[in-house]
Amino acid sequence: MNFVESIQTCYKKFFDFSGRASRSEYWWFQLYYTIIYLLMFMFEGDLSLLLAILVIVNIIPAVACGARRIHDINKSGWWIALLSVPIVGLYILFLLISEGSKGKNRFGAKPKK
């Protein structure tokens, strides 16, 4: 999955916390989210406000994509809520970069690359 496909997929699955997400889907969307976040601090005025609104709106698809990514490792999506806990967050980060389950797991079929 490339950068544009990842963004499109995450917006199509805006509130979808079920299923699985590939590593490329998750990390491309995180790159997109980070770029918007950084641009928000680089600009002032109306553009900064627009980017801030975009950052807030993208919180939901980012968390949903994270939950689907955790599902790919065959763990509950609730683990993504622990990402902000210092020591536990490192374990969650390890899960996010890990290869997903081979074939089908309890959350569905293996996602496309």
Secondary structure, DSSP 8 states (H G I E B T S, - for coil): --HHHHHHHHHHTTT--SS---HHHHHHHHHHHHHHHHHHHH--THHHHHHHHHHHHTHHHHHHHHHHHHHHTTS-GGGGGGGGSHHHHHHHHHHHHS---SS-BTTBS----
